């Protein structure tokens, strides 16, 4: 686990992958900027809601709601970018770190997109279901959300890495046999997705971490 983590961190400064990292960062910034612009536009377009102070209150609350939204969307954004860039990231990592291994056939567009959409939907659903817990149990609620997202992110990121080499049944079996390490890796990714600025690199870091972890566990416990 720690060896895979160290290799994934090394990926973040690999000159060969700087372009991919910058694209991911740019798209993440664009996404959050669009969300911010949309909220601001809706607030300015609102008619006076009975009393002027109601509109003023909404304007004051908007920044708070945007911050909450960024934290809530961290997991889904990570999932979307993982599905977009995993093959490119994995190809570069495997060519550099595992040159003697057979080249992966990769995933079809449908498989990769479907897995990413499924993960994004699951994370959104879990976050929405846990919102009351976050509201009534500050601190503990956020911890529960991070753990729940760690389970989802670990499972789905690992499958996205494994599906480049294996059929779904074999990938699922390998994941179940290595559940503890995969959950630990998913927890690291989940934490990164809720840390400002770090959430920009979480998708590519998660993809890199799971490629290395897949390589390790597939050799220790072949599917």
Secondary structure, 3 states (H helix, E strand, C coil): CHHHHHHHHHHCCCHHHHHHHHHHHHHHHHHHHHHHHHHHHHHHHCCCCCCHHHHHHHHHHHHHHHHHHHHHHHHHHHHHHHHHHHHHHHHHHHHHHCCCCCCCCCCCHHHHHHHHHHHHHHHHHHHHHCHHHHHHCCCHHHHHHHHHHHHHHHHHHHHHHHCCCCCHHHHHHHHHHCHHHHHHHHHHHHHHHCCCCHHHHHHHHHHHHHHHHHHHHHHHCCC
